[in-house]
């Protein structure tokens, strides 16, 4: 395929050569447009979403996710900007869990714990990408596929994963996950986009609403210790609240994580299927992001470890709070916590999960 931008045959999807993996495999960037102001770009490496462009209240377009401008940067220093995360998003204490009376030891790549699938998790893998024909309602989509072999990062079972990115006419970015295993394993898939609805500067002035009455308090290595009511704490986002309002309140949990890096137990009310989980709003631009999910939890991470040493696609330095993550998922350390929703996947079962991001203006 030529290095320039081409249109996939008979499909409204652009593709260009983005670079080459160290093993020689080519990485392409695919561009989806819904024809109503929403654009998404994704690459084979990690299924990374390199850009999401949407209008502000005056119709001005900008990219609202953090990222780099070269494959080399994503390969060398990516703190999970835009990646698909697996096999297990978030942390597992000590990198250990027992499954069917057998202990499994993972690599510990976050202090004493395993994080985001290990040092060579799904965000560093090459995903096959296939553009799909437009759907009847005008939606456009990419299907991403990955086979994770038995023993990959010391997880049991061969895992076949399919992820679909869809842009709908309603200015939604929908993610559908499916996976099957050859052997009983644990699985927690999520997407790790860093959002900044202003397109630059700090995201801490955004207003956040979370549909959650409970959050998971953590120890000093960010492993959950107990389920805690948000009422009366800086973790109460049940009403729209500026993130910066309480992030430096001195609450012990905020000190432990250097900000917000906590999983919230969503108020599903026993409802199956998609429920509204979060709303993020930038008062200056008017951009609004609503997130619905089939997952039980959402990890809110306020970009605490961005320290100005990483530079983005336009050369800007990414500082603490310049992007934030709203990762729909099961709970951290669930394989060691029978009181949490199970993350066990067995042969013959199909893991399915959906998250919808809807972009609008206020």
SETI-340456 format. One record per residue (C-alpha): residue number from 1; x, y, z. Coordinates in steps of 0.05 Angstrom, whole numbers. Each point is the difference from the previous one (the first is absolute). Last residue first. Example, Ala and Ser with C-alpha at 12.3 -4.5 7.8 and 13.67 -1.06 7.14 Angstrom:
<rs>
  nr     c1     c2     c3
   2    273    -21    143
   1    -27    -69     13
</rs>
This chain:
<rs>
  nr     c1     c2     c3
 362   -481    447    506
 361     35    -41    -53
 360     -1    -74    -18
 359     44    -62      0
 358    -28    -68     19
 357     48    -53     24
 356    -31    -70      1
 355     30    -60     37
 354    -17    -72    -16
 353     22    -67     30
 352     -3    -72    -21
 351     41    -59     26
 350    -22    -64    -34
 349     -4    -65     39
 348     18    -69    -28
 347     66     -1     37
 346     -3     41     64
 345      7     74     15
 344     11     23     72
 343     -6     75     13
 342    -51     -8     56
 341    -36     59     31
 340     35     18     65
 339    -11    -35     67
 338     43    -59    -23
 337     60     47      0
 336     66    -30    -24
 335    -20     -4    -74
 334    -34     68     10
 333     67     35     11
 332    -25     62    -35
 331    -75      1    -16
 330    -36    -14    -65
 329      6     53    -53
 328    -19     68    -29
 327     62     44     -2
 326    -13     75      9
 325     70     28    -10
 324     24     71      8
 323     45     47    -39
 322     41     62     16
 321     -7    -16     74
 320     75     -5     14
 319     37     29    -60
 318      5    -21    -72
 317     50     45    -36
 316    -26     26    -66
 315     37    -17    -64
 314    -61     -3    -44
 313     -5    -76      2
 312     15     -3     74
 311     62      7     42
 310     15    -43     60
 309     46     27     55
 308    -53     47     29
 307    -15    -43     61
 306    -60    -43    -19
 305     -6    -46     60
 304    -65     27     28
 303    -40     -3    -64
 302    -66      4     37
 301    -18    -74     -1
 300    -73    -20      9
 299     -9    -75     -4
 298    -71    -19    -17
 297    -37    -61     26
 296    -55    -51    -13
 295      9     -3    -76
 294    -59      4    -49
 293     19     71    -15
 292    -24     71    -13
 291     46     60     -6
 290    -22     72    -14
 289     51     50    -27
 288    -17     74     -3
 287     34     55    -40
 286    -22     70     18
 285     69     29    -15
 284     10     38     65
 283    -46    -41     45
 282     35    -66    -16
 281    -47    -57     19
 280     11    -72     20
 279    -61    -44     14
 278      6    -69     29
 277    -31    -69      9
 276    -66     -2    -38
 275    -25    -71     -3
 274      7    -50    -57
 273    -24    -71     11
 272    -31    -28     63
 271    -33     43     53
 270     11    -23     72
 269      1     72     24
 268     62     12    -42
 267     32     49     48
 266     72     -7    -24
 265     55    -23     48
 264     54     52    -10
 263     73    -20    -10
 262     53     48     24
 261     59     39    -27
 260    -19     71     21
 259     57     43     24
 258     70    -17     23
 257    -27    -71     13
 256     15     -4     74
 255    -11     75     10
 254    -68     -4    -33
 253    -19    -58     46
 252     25     37     62
 251    -44     61    -17
 250     46     61     -5
 249    -51     41    -38
 248     44      7    -61
 247    -48    -36    -48
 246    -60     35     32
 245    -22     55    -49
 244     48    -20    -55
 243    -48    -52    -27
 242    -56     51     -8
 241    -64    -33     25
 240    -63    -24    -34
 239    -41    -37     53
 238     12    -73     16
 237     73     17      1
 236     12    -18     73
 235     73    -21      4
 234     22     62     39
 233    -37    -31     59
 232    -66     13     37
 231    -37    -55    -37
 230     47    -42    -43
 229    -16    -62     41
 228     60    -47      5
 227     16    -71    -25
 226     64    -24     33
 225     74    -14    -12
 224      9      9    -74
 223     72     -3    -26
 222     29     69    -14
 221     71    -16     26
 220    -12     46     60
 219    -65    -36     16
 218    -65     13    -37
 217    -72     21     13
 216    -49    -28    -51
 215    -57     47    -16
 214    -74      0     16
 213    -60     44    -16
 212     16      0    -75
 211    -32     33    -61
 210     60     45    -11
 209     -5     73    -20
 208     62     39    -19
 207     10     74    -15
 206     64     18    -38
 205     47     48     34
 204     48    -57     13
 203     10    -10    -75
 202     60     46     -2
 201     25     30    -64
 200    -20    -28    -68
 199    -56    -27    -42
 198    -53     29     45
 197    -34    -68      7
 196     63    -30     30
 195     -6    -75      1
 194     53    -53     12
 193    -22    -65    -32
 192     14    -66     35
 191    -51    -50    -28
 190    -21    -60     41
 189      4    -75      4
 188     -1    -40     66
 187     13    -74     -9
 186     16    -59     45
 185     13    -70    -27
 184    -31    -69     -8
 183     28    -31    -62
 182    -11      6    -75
 181    -27     71      7
 180    -51     43    -36
 179     -4     75     -6
 178    -47     55    -23
 177      5     75     10
 176    -46     53    -31
 175     23     73      2
 174    -49     54    -22
 173     21     70    -20
 172    -64     40     -3
 171    -14     62    -41
 170    -73    -21    -11
 169     16    -20    -71
 168     41    -57     30
 167     75    -11      3
 166     19    -73     14
 165     64    -30     29
 164     -6    -76      4
 163     44    -44     44
 162     13    -74    -12
 161     41    -42     47
 160     23    -73     -5
 159     32    -24     65
 158     44    -61      6
 157     -3    -22     72
 156     37     17     64
 155     32     68     12
 154     76      0      7
 153     10     64    -42
 152    -24    -44    -58
 151     -3    -70     29
 150    -48    -27    -52
 149      2     47    -60
 148    -35     67     -5
 147    -35      4    -68
 146    -20     71    -20
 145    -53     30    -43
 144    -25     70    -15
 143    -64     15    -38
 142     -8     71    -27
 141    -67     34     -7
 140    -45     50    -37
 139    -72     14     20
 138    -47     23    -56
 137    -63    -30     30
 136      4    -60    -47
 135     72    -14     19
 134     60     22    -41
 133     45    -58    -21
 132     54    -19     51
 131     73     21      2
 130     44    -57     24
 129     56     10     50
 128     49    -53     24
 127     28     20     67
 126     75      6     14
 125     13     -4     75
 124     26     54     47
 123    -68     20     28
 122    -17    -73      6
 121     50    -10     56
 120     75     -8     -8
 119     23     27     67
 118    -61    -30     35
 117    -74     -5    -14
 116    -19     70     22
 115     38     -1     66
 114     31    -57     41
 113     19     20     71
 112     60      9     46
 111     23     64    -35
 110    -41      5    -64
 109     31    -50    -48
 108     -8    -63     41
 107      3    -59    -49
 106    -55    -50     12
 105     -1    -59     47
 104    -57    -50     -6
 103    -22    -45     58
 102    -41    -61    -16
 101    -60    -20     43
 100    -49     14    -57
  99     28     70     -7
  98     46     31     52
  97     27     70    -11
  96     67     34      1
  95     30     64    -29
  94     13     22     72
  93    -69     32      0
  92    -32      2    -69
  91     -7     70    -29
  90    -39     34    -56
  89    -20    -32    -66
  88     12    -75     -5
  87     16    -33    -65
  86     -2     54    -19
  85     -4     74    -16
  84    -18     30    -67
  83     43     62     -6
  82    -16     74     -9
  81     60     28     39
  80     24    -60     41
  79     60     37     31
  78     35     -4    -68
  77     75      7      3
  76     37    -39    -54
  75    -50    -32    -46
  74    -50     57      1
  73     56     50    -11
  72     28    -40    -58
  71    -69     -5    -32
  70     -1     75     -8
  69    -45     60     16
  68    -15    -16     73
  67    -65     -3     39
  66    -50     34     46
  65    -73     -2    -18
  64    -47     58    -19
  63     25     17    -70
  62    -31     65    -24
  61    -55     26    -44
  60    -33     68      6
  59    -76     -4     -9
  58    -15     58     48
  57    -24    -46     55
  56     63    -42     -8
  55      9    -50    -56
  54     29    -71      3
  53     66    -33    -16
  52     23    -65     32
  51     73    -15    -11
  50     53    -54      7
  49    -47    -55     22
  48     49    -56     14
  47    -21    -71    -20
  46     64    -17     36
  45     41     11    -63
  44    -48     -9    -58
  43    -19     73     -3
  42    -64     41     14
  41    -28     67    -23
  40    -70     24     19
  39    -40     56    -30
  38    -67     30     23
  37    -30     59    -36
  36    -63    -29    -30
  35     28    -39    -59
  34     16    -59     46
  33     74      1    -16
  32     48    -58     13
  31     75      7    -13
  30     45    -61      0
  29     74      7     16
  28     44    -56    -26
  27     56    -38     35
  26     44    -45    -43
  25     32    -61     29
  24     76      1     -3
  23     16    -31     68
  22     18     69     28
  21    -70     24    -21
  20     -7     44    -61
  19    -31     67    -11
  18    -66     37    -10
  17    -18    -22    -70
  16    -66     33    -17
  15    -73    -21      1
  14    -64     39    -14
  13    -68    -30     13
  12    -62     17    -41
  11     -1    -70    -31
  10      1    -20    -74
   9     73    -22      3
   8     33     27     62
   7     15     73    -14
   6     73     18     -6
   5     47     46     38
   4     73      0    -21
   3     51    -53     18
   2    -25    -47    -54
   1    -26    -68     17
</rs>
